[in-house]
């Protein structure tokens, strides 16, 4: 089996959609990548290597040694010619880093990656598969967005969310309630629309359970579903961690798998292969099997790896913090 050179670039979407001539990573993402990098050891196998900025903590050194994983500095990675470069997601910066390390670099075209990671792409696929929320809509101008809000949420306490197609991890979105689009959410929406973005409107669903189907698509198109993670979120929909040891019911797993296979086939037809995470949720009205698509690795991959290693007899909470 070919060994891998792992790299964490949690700012994947920010770089992918950056309009700047040269992307410059913010300190926030430097800190985030440093914090998340050790979690990649859960995905690594003996003989793999992990790119990690120095200095390395004693804990990281010991855990990498125990797993048979080589630690490599991004500035001096050593001989990586036999390893396949495996970033969190494909971006120009990630490819440049893999090439500097001398690893085997086989990226997916960036235009393909950008297209299938857009929420506009996943929303169109929801419509195509017949699983879109009836009142969900896209809007390229403020009047259309305002009409979507008024039509879907006529009552004062009806909640809704407006998303940028480039958002991730609960970023680049606004929440509101009621039939009018005004105040801070309106200002946010106008600014985005003025930049030429098409926004996605959805009524807010009261979540009973969230699911994350994780799978990989081979370069030849074969799909392998690794499992379904049990994401935990707060009242605003931001992730807080995962519940391990509570698999979905057989019927629910079959529903999720059916949609995941349909998504995987469409992704491959678009020219994408590699890691994929598909978000879904159960709400008072039933299952919404396709909330969005992340054509990259996700923390769901890590959570399932932790679950397989720990084999909890009863459900336990696990956090990446």
MOZIDA-V958156 format. One record per residue. N is the residue number from 1. RES is the residue in one letter. OMEGA is omega as a letter, one per 30 degrees, with the letter a starting at -180 (* if undefined). Layout:
N_RES_OMEGA ; N_RES_OMEGA
//
This chain:
1_X_a ; 2_X_l ; 3_X_a ; 4_X_l ; 5_X_a ; 6_X_l ; 7_X_l ; 8_X_l ; 9_X_a ; 10_X_l ; 11_X_a ; 12_X_a ; 13_X_a ; 14_X_l ; 15_X_a ; 16_X_a ; 17_X_l ; 18_X_l ; 19_X_a ; 20_X_l ; 21_X_l ; 22_X_a ; 23_X_l ; 24_X_a ; 25_X_l ; 26_X_l ; 27_X_l ; 28_X_a ; 29_X_l ; 30_X_a ; 31_X_a ; 32_X_l ; 33_X_l ; 34_X_a ; 35_X_a ; 36_X_a ; 37_X_a ; 38_X_l ; 39_X_l ; 40_X_l ; 41_X_l ; 42_X_a ; 43_X_a ; 44_X_l ; 45_X_l ; 46_X_a ; 47_X_l ; 48_X_l ; 49_X_a ; 50_X_l ; 51_X_a ; 52_X_l ; 53_X_l ; 54_X_g ; 55_X_l ; 56_X_l ; 57_X_l ; 58_X_l ; 59_X_l ; 60_X_l ; 61_X_a ; 62_X_a ; 63_X_l ; 64_X_l ; 65_X_a ; 66_X_a ; 67_X_a ; 68_X_a ; 69_X_l ; 70_X_l ; 71_X_a ; 72_X_l ; 73_X_l ; 74_X_a ; 75_X_l ; 76_X_a ; 77_X_a ; 78_X_a ; 79_X_a ; 80_X_a ; 81_X_a ; 82_X_a ; 83_X_l ; 84_X_a ; 85_X_a ; 86_X_l ; 87_X_l ; 88_X_l ; 89_X_a ; 90_X_l ; 91_X_l ; 92_X_a ; 93_X_l ; 94_X_l ; 95_X_l ; 96_X_l ; 97_X_l ; 98_X_l ; 99_X_l ; 100_X_l ; 101_X_l ; 102_X_a ; 103_X_l ; 104_X_a ; 105_X_a ; 106_X_a ; 107_X_l ; 108_X_l ; 109_X_a ; 110_X_l ; 111_X_l ; 112_X_a ; 113_X_a ; 114_X_a ; 115_X_a ; 116_X_l ; 117_X_l ; 118_X_l ; 119_X_l ; 120_X_l ; 121_X_a ; 122_X_l ; 123_X_l ; 124_X_l ; 125_X_l ; 126_X_a ; 127_X_a ; 128_X_a ; 129_X_l ; 130_X_a ; 131_X_l ; 132_X_l ; 133_X_a ; 134_X_a ; 135_X_l ; 136_X_a ; 137_X_l ; 138_X_a ; 139_X_l ; 140_X_l ; 141_X_a ; 142_X_a ; 143_X_l ; 144_X_l ; 145_X_l ; 146_X_l ; 147_X_l ; 148_X_l ; 149_X_a ; 150_X_a ; 151_X_a ; 152_X_a ; 153_X_a ; 154_X_a ; 155_X_a ; 156_X_a ; 157_X_l ; 158_X_a ; 159_X_l ; 160_X_l ; 161_X_l ; 162_X_a ; 163_X_l ; 164_X_l ; 165_X_a ; 166_X_a ; 167_X_l ; 168_X_l ; 169_X_l ; 170_X_l ; 171_X_l ; 172_X_l ; 173_X_l ; 174_X_l ; 175_X_l ; 176_X_l ; 177_X_l ; 178_X_a ; 179_X_a ; 180_X_l ; 181_X_a ; 182_X_l ; 183_X_a ; 184_X_l ; 185_X_l ; 186_X_l ; 187_X_l ; 188_X_a ; 189_X_l ; 190_X_a ; 191_X_l ; 192_X_l ; 193_X_l ; 194_X_l ; 195_X_l ; 196_X_l ; 197_X_l ; 198_X_a ; 199_X_l ; 200_X_l ; 201_X_l ; 202_X_l ; 203_X_a ; 204_X_a ; 205_X_l ; 206_X_a ; 207_X_l ; 208_X_l ; 209_X_l ; 210_X_a ; 211_X_l ; 212_X_l ; 213_X_l ; 214_X_a ; 215_X_l ; 216_X_l ; 217_X_a ; 218_X_l ; 219_X_l ; 220_X_l ; 221_X_l ; 222_X_a ; 223_X_l ; 224_X_l ; 225_X_a ; 226_X_a ; 227_X_a ; 228_X_l ; 229_X_a ; 230_X_a ; 231_X_l ; 232_X_a ; 233_X_l ; 234_X_a ; 235_X_l ; 236_X_l ; 237_X_l ; 238_X_a ; 239_X_l ; 240_X_l ; 241_X_a ; 242_X_l ; 243_X_a ; 244_X_l ; 245_X_l ; 246_X_a ; 247_X_l ; 248_X_l ; 249_X_a ; 250_X_a ; 251_X_l ; 252_X_l ; 253_X_l ; 254_X_l ; 255_X_a ; 256_X_l ; 257_X_l ; 258_X_l ; 259_X_l ; 260_X_l ; 261_X_l ; 262_X_l ; 263_X_a ; 264_X_l ; 265_X_l ; 266_X_l ; 267_X_a ; 268_X_l ; 269_X_l ; 270_X_a ; 271_X_a ; 272_X_l ; 273_X_a ; 274_X_a ; 275_X_l ; 276_X_l ; 277_X_a ; 278_X_a ; 279_X_l ; 280_X_l ; 281_X_l ; 282_X_a ; 283_X_a ; 284_X_a ; 285_X_a ; 286_X_a ; 287_X_l ; 288_X_a ; 289_X_a ; 290_X_l ; 291_X_l ; 292_X_a ; 293_X_l ; 294_X_a ; 295_X_a ; 296_X_l ; 297_X_l ; 298_X_l ; 299_X_l ; 300_X_l ; 301_X_a ; 302_X_a ; 303_X_l ; 304_X_l ; 305_X_l ; 306_X_a ; 307_X_l ; 308_X_a ; 309_X_a ; 310_X_a ; 311_X_a ; 312_X_l ; 313_X_l ; 314_X_a ; 315_X_l ; 316_X_l ; 317_X_l ; 318_X_a ; 319_X_l ; 320_X_a ; 321_X_*
//
